[in-house]
C-alpha cells in the first residue's frame, strides 16, 4: 500500500473552509484515496474516498490532482465539532486492512 | 441500529496475563477487523475475520489471536501481556462483496492498560 504524508497539525477558523492536504506520490494506478477522521475518544469515522475524479458528499469534498500524487480534503464550513485527527489512506478497494499514518490534527477555533 | 459495540470499555491487567476483548458488528455486516492504537499514533491493523476465518493479518505476533462466531461477532485474545500492549483496541465492521468500497464502521474501542 502507498505511503501518505500529511502535516502534523492545522488550525482553521470556525465557518471557514478547512483544506487538508495529503501527499501520496507512490500511489499505484488502482489504489484509492480514503479519508477517515477520529474525534477524541471515539473510533475513526469514514469521510470520503476517490480514485481519479473529484468527489463530494454531505461531509466533504475530495480533490485529487491529475497525476494522483496528492489530494486535498475540503470541509466547506468547518465547525467546532470538526476538530479531530484526519487520516489520509491510500490503498486497494478490497474492503480490507486500512493503513493509517499519523494523520493531521485539525483544530477549529471560534 | 446500535452500530459497532465493544466490551469492556476499559480493562486493567498485569504483565503475563491473558485478555479477551469482544465486538459486535453493525447490523448487516459480516466482516470484522481489529486495530491497535497506541497513544498518539494512528490505528495499526491486527487482523480481519470473515466467514469465521482469519483472512488478513498485520505484523502482530501469535500472542494476538481472534475468533469470529456464526452471528459475526468477534473476540480478540492477547496472551502473555506485555507493557507495550497497553493501547486502545478498535473493532471495525464492514459488509463483504460487491465492487463498491466497503466502508469500515468503527466501535468506540476498549482501553487496555497493562501494569
HADDOCK unambig.tbl for C-alpha pairs under 7 A between the chains (distance, minus, plus):
assign (segid A and resid 42 and name CA) (segid B and resid 108 and name CA) 4.98 0.50 0.50
assign (segid A and resid 43 and name CA) (segid B and resid 90 and name CA) 6.82 0.50 0.50
assign (segid A and resid 43 and name CA) (segid B and resid 106 and name CA) 5.22 0.50 0.50
assign (segid A and resid 43 and name CA) (segid B and resid 107 and name CA) 5.52 0.50 0.50
assign (segid A and resid 43 and name CA) (segid B and resid 108 and name CA) 4.76 0.50 0.50
assign (segid A and resid 43 and name CA) (segid B and resid 109 and name CA) 6.44 0.50 0.50
assign (segid A and resid 44 and name CA) (segid B and resid 106 and name CA) 5.95 0.50 0.50
assign (segid A and resid 45 and name CA) (segid B and resid 105 and name CA) 6.74 0.50 0.50
assign (segid A and resid 45 and name CA) (segid B and resid 106 and name CA) 6.76 0.50 0.50
assign (segid A and resid 46 and name CA) (segid B and resid 103 and name CA) 6.71 0.50 0.50
assign (segid A and resid 93 and name CA) (segid B and resid 101 and name CA) 5.64 0.50 0.50
assign (segid A and resid 94 and name CA) (segid B and resid 101 and name CA) 6.99 0.50 0.50
assign (segid A and resid 95 and name CA) (segid B and resid 101 and name CA) 6.16 0.50 0.50
assign (segid A and resid 95 and name CA) (segid B and resid 102 and name CA) 4.87 0.50 0.50
assign (segid A and resid 97 and name CA) (segid B and resid 45 and name CA) 6.26 0.50 0.50
assign (segid A and resid 98 and name CA) (segid B and resid 45 and name CA) 6.78 0.50 0.50
assign (segid A and resid 99 and name CA) (segid B and resid 44 and name CA) 6.88 0.50 0.50
assign (segid A and resid 99 and name CA) (segid B and resid 45 and name CA) 6.94 0.50 0.50
assign (segid A and resid 100 and name CA) (segid B and resid 42 and name CA) 5.41 0.50 0.50
assign (segid A and resid 100 and name CA) (segid B and resid 43 and name CA) 5.90 0.50 0.50
assign (segid A and resid 100 and name CA) (segid B and resid 44 and name CA) 6.68 0.50 0.50
assign (segid A and resid 101 and name CA) (segid B and resid 42 and name CA) 5.57 0.50 0.50
assign (segid A and resid 102 and name CA) (segid B and resid 41 and name CA) 5.83 0.50 0.50
assign (segid A and resid 102 and name CA) (segid B and resid 42 and name CA) 5.21 0.50 0.50
